[in-house]
């Protein structure tokens, strides 16, 4: 089965055209230089999957969103009782809206900087939207809960997508084998 998946991913990657993803960000919390660095790093992570990310500020009215666009709100203050262990969440049934909890990213001590953690949170949540499924991998950027070891690894280099992650991204975008 794994050989089939790896072969399907290789075929999908070789046959696909680069796909543009439009993402709007309402930033109420993260300092602009940190957000800009995180966006740039996230775009680089997605480029390995054939996706070119185009970042925009301020989210337009819902009726004016381009088809397939994603909106991200970066919240400055998150109620303690709301998804207490989460750094972000995606309204998966909509395949449009993501909320990132900046206060939680910056307040929790980790071996990776807030830029690196924000980058990985953005990539993780955007991938949920692109895949259109609520699933996690046992390793890499799509792992459900990152450990101290994962944070240390992401401080050195980006956590990877698994072959299954890439296949599901391509299938979610309609580029599957």
C-alpha positions in Angstrom: 0.0 0.0 0.0 2.8 2.4 0.9 4.5 1.8 -2.5 1.2 2.7 -4.2 0.9 5.9 -2.2 4.5 6.9 -2.9 4.0 6.1 -6.6 0.8 8.1 -6.7 2.5 11.1 -5.0 5.4 10.9 -7.4 3.0 10.8 -10.4 0.9 13.7 -9.0 4.0 15.8 -8.3 5.5 15.2 -11.8 2.2 15.8 -13.6 0.8 18.8 -11.8 1.1 22.4 -12.7 1.9 25.0 -10.0 -1.2 26.1 -8.3 -1.8 29.6 -6.9 -3.4 29.9 -3.5 -4.7 33.3 -2.4 -4.6 33.9 1.3 -5.9 36.9 3.1 -4.7 37.7 6.6 -6.4 39.8 9.3 -3.6 40.4 11.8 -4.7 41.6 15.2 -1.8 40.3 17.2 1.5 39.3 15.6 4.1 41.9 15.0 4.3 42.7 11.3 7.9 41.6 10.8 7.2 38.3 12.4 4.1 37.7 10.3 6.0 38.6 7.1 8.8 36.2 7.9 6.3 33.4 8.8 4.4 34.0 5.5 7.6 33.8 3.5 8.7 30.6 5.2 5.2 29.1 4.8 5.2 29.9 1.1 8.6 28.2 0.8 7.2 25.1 2.5 4.2 24.9 0.2 6.3 25.4 -3.0 7.6 21.8 -2.5 4.0 20.7 -3.0 3.5 22.7 -6.2 1.6 25.5 -4.5 2.5 29.2 -4.9 1.0 31.2 -2.1 -0.1 34.8 -2.7 -0.5 36.7 0.6 -2.8 39.7 1.1 -3.7 41.8 4.0 -7.1 42.7 5.3 -9.8 40.1 4.5 -12.4 41.4 2.0 -16.1 41.0 2.6 -17.2 37.3 2.2 -19.1 38.0 -1.0 -15.9 39.5 -2.5 -13.6 36.6 -1.8 -12.2 35.0 -4.9 -13.1 31.3 -5.3 -10.8 29.1 -3.4 -9.3 31.9 -1.3 -8.5 31.2 2.4 -8.9 33.8 5.2 -6.8 33.8 8.3 -7.5 35.8 11.4 -4.6 36.1 13.9 -6.2 36.7 17.3 -4.4 38.8 19.9 -6.3 37.4 22.9 -7.8 34.0 23.1 -10.3 33.0 25.9 -8.5 30.5 28.1 -11.5 28.1 28.0 -11.7 28.1 24.1 -9.8 25.0 22.8 -7.3 25.3 25.6 -4.4 23.3 24.1 -4.8 24.6 20.5 -2.6 27.1 18.7 -5.2 27.6 15.9 -8.3 26.0 14.4 -9.8 25.7 11.0 -13.5 25.8 10.1 -13.0 22.7 7.9 -16.6 22.4 6.8 -16.3 25.9 5.2 -12.8 25.3 3.7 -12.2 29.1 4.0 -11.6 30.3 7.6 -8.7 29.8 9.9 -8.0 31.4 13.3 -4.5 31.5 14.8 -4.0 32.2 18.5 -1.0 34.5 18.5 -1.1 35.0 22.3 -0.7 31.2 22.8 2.1 31.0 20.2 4.2 33.8 21.9 3.5 32.9 25.5 4.4 29.2 25.5 8.1 28.7 25.9 9.5 26.4 23.2 12.9 25.7 21.6 11.6 27.2 18.3 11.1 30.9 17.9 7.6 32.5 17.5 8.3 33.0 13.8 9.1 29.3 13.3 6.1 28.2 15.3 3.8 30.6 13.5 5.1 29.3 10.2 4.3 25.8 11.1 0.9 26.6 12.5 0.0 28.5 9.3 1.2 25.6 7.1 -0.6 23.0 9.3 -4.0 24.8 9.2 -3.8 25.8 5.5 -3.1 22.2 4.7 -6.3 21.1 6.5 -8.2 23.5 4.2 -6.4 22.3 1.1 -6.9 18.6 1.9 -10.5 19.1 2.9 -10.2 16.4 5.6 -9.7 16.4 9.3 -6.7 14.1 9.5 -3.2 14.2 11.0 0.0 12.4 10.2 2.1 10.5 12.7 5.1 12.8 12.0 6.0 16.1 10.3 4.1 19.3 9.9 0.7 17.6 10.0 1.2 15.8 13.3 -1.7 16.5 15.7 0.5 17.6 18.6 4.1 18.6 18.3 6.4 17.5 21.1 9.5 19.3 22.4 11.5 17.1 20.0 9.4 18.4 17.1 9.9 22.0 18.2 13.6 21.5 18.4 13.6 19.9 14.9 11.5 22.8 13.4 14.0 25.2 14.8 16.7 23.6 12.6 14.6 23.1 9.4 11.0 23.0 8.5 9.0 19.9 9.5 8.2 18.0 6.3 5.0 16.9 4.6 4.6 13.1 4.5 4.0 11.6 1.0 0.4 11.1 2.2 0.0 14.8 3.1 1.2 15.8 -0.4 -1.1 13.3 -2.1 -4.1 14.6 -0.1 -3.2 18.2 -0.9 -3.1 17.4 -4.6 -6.4 15.4 -4.3 -8.0 18.3 -2.4 -7.0 20.7 -5.2 -8.3 18.3 -7.9 -4.7 17.5 -9.1 -4.7 13.9 -7.9 -3.6 10.8 -9.8 
